């Protein structure tokens, strides 16, 4: 697969793949990051655009990428702009396995079957072309080292890598502290990447039930009733009729 055909979800997953173990770093938050990466890729393709803290479909024409087009169709069905935190935190997890299977079909990784404790079957993934992963990593390293504003694709990838916690995987230990800090700072170089990265972090921190601009003045009891713990990374439904209906439609998808 050529460079022009690699998507941000694919690159984020390749960054997270540990070549030594064949497993992915930050597996739980990575699903959220992949959902956010889909939004960035659709925005770069001109299919969606940010509308405040919401995402609006501006061109419903398919991209030709089945996984992205599935997300685009779900967004289109909503009929109105959806908050990024509600989309990313919605019941659409499992993207990590979907994209691993996709990368395997494309020949970018290969699956290695094994067993845990000699009983439980496991599957690990090894990159078939390590030059691709090195090129992706080199782009991040260059942006961190030079301080030159990166292109939107690299900026968004850096923002998502920080949001899902890959900084400590890519730049470990005390010696990597300054690089992790600069990786975090790259979040400001791409508006869409910044929007979805903040949404990913908000979902993880459990503060996704209210718009970002309202949180400073929100009362603690309102936050407590507007959010709830749930399996599968679900987001609490805001206690407002209009948004409750929207969330019910999202759950139906």
SULMO-V251973 format. One line per field, one symbol per residue. psi: psi as a letter, one per 30 degrees, with the letter a starting at -180 (. if undefined). burial: I if it has 9 or more other ideal C-beta (glycine too) atoms within 8 Angstrom, else O. A space follows every 10 residues. Layout:
# SULMO-V251973
psi: ???
burial: ???
This chain:
# SULMO-V251973
psi: kleffkleee eeeeefkjfe fglklheefe eeeeeeeeee eeefggellk ibglkkkfjg klffjeeeee eeeeeefefl kkkeeeeegl ihlgfeeeee eeeeefgflk kjkakkggek klklkkkfjf eeeeeeeeee eeeeefgkkl leeeeeeeee eeefgfefee ilaefgeeee eeeefffffj eeeeeeeeee eeeefghffk keffeegkke eeeefflkkl lgglkkkkhk eefeeeeeee ef.
burial: OOOOOIIIII IIIIIIIIIO OIIIIIIOII IIIIIIIIII IIIIOOIIOI OOIIIIIOOO OOIOOOIIIO IIIIIIOIOO IIIIIIIIII IIOOIIOIII OIIIOOOIIO IIOOOOOOOO OOOIIIIOOO OIIOIIIOII OIIIOOOOOI OIOIIIIIII IIIIIIIIII IOOOOIIOII OIIIOIIOII OIIIIIIIII IIIOOOIIII OOOOIOOIOO OIIOOIIOOO OOIIIIIIOO OOIIOIIOII OOI
